Amino acid sequence: MYENILHKPLVTRPDISLTASGILEELLEKDPKQRLGSNNDFEDIKHHPFFTCINWTELVEKKIPPPYDPHVDGPDDISNFDTEFTNAMVPDSVCISSDYSIVNASVEEADDAFVGFSYAPPSDDFFF
């Protein structure tokens, strides 16, 4: 996956609009200096043709109603997600279960989750 991200060209579906394809290509530009938003930050993105129909002032002032307003009971409510996704196993992941114990989907011990990473915390002597 990382090799594809770094080296292969973006392939978009043929049925999306040219402006949608254009913004995807510009946002995913491999050279960070050429990427959309690299010069004038969000202003570049706001002025892209893909967003010509958006009144940014009204959007910021929350005067534009959302196209869909789902019923949500709180920050942990996942009832609007298909169970195909919520019941799927998460590979290569460490997470917390409902009883707050560590559940590790890919390794036997949580410490083994980061084998191969080179970071080591500084020693206590570092701070003196």
C-alpha positions, -999 to +999 in steps of 0.1 A: +000+000+000+028+024+009+046+017-023+015+025-043+009+057-024+045+068-029+051+057-065+020+048-085-002+074-102-037+080-089-064+061-107-099+075-104-131+060-115-142+070-150-177+080-138-167+109-116-167+145-128-136+162-141-136+187-112-139+158-086-110+140-103-091+172-105-093+180-068-084+144-058-053+146-080-043+180-067-049+170-030-030+137-034-001+152-054+031+134-044+053+165-043+042+184-012+053+217-027+030+212-057+000+199-036-032+219-035-031+241-004+006+242-002+009+278-011-021+296+004-034+268+027-072+264+027-077+294+005-064+274-024-088+246-017-118+269-012-112+284-046-109+251-065-137+247-091-150+217-072-163+241-045-177+269-067-213+261-055-204+266-018-211+299-001-182+298+024-196+327+045-230+310+050-213+276+057-191+291+084-222+308+099-240+275+098-268+289+076-266+260+052-286+229+063-267+197+059-278+174+031-284+146+057-287+150+094-284+115+111-299+108+145-269+103+169-272+095+206-237+105+215-200+104+204-199+066+206-231+060+187-223+038+156-258+029+147-255+047+114-226+025+102-233-008+085-226-038+106-205-051+078-179-026+090-186-024+128-183-062+131-152-066+110-120-077+125-093-049+128-060-063+116-027-050+131-045-030+158-044-025+195-075-012+211-095-011+243-124-034+249-156-025+267-142-038+300-111-016+294-087-045+289-063-043+260-074-063+230-047-070+205-058-083+171-023-090+157+002-099+184+001-119+217+015-091+239+009-054+235+046-047+238+051-067+206+029-044+186+058-020+180+087-044+172+109-029+145+102+007+154+134+026+164+120+052+189+134+048+224+124+073+251+152+095+264+169+084+296+163+103+328+198+118+324+186+136+293+165+161+314+193+172+337 
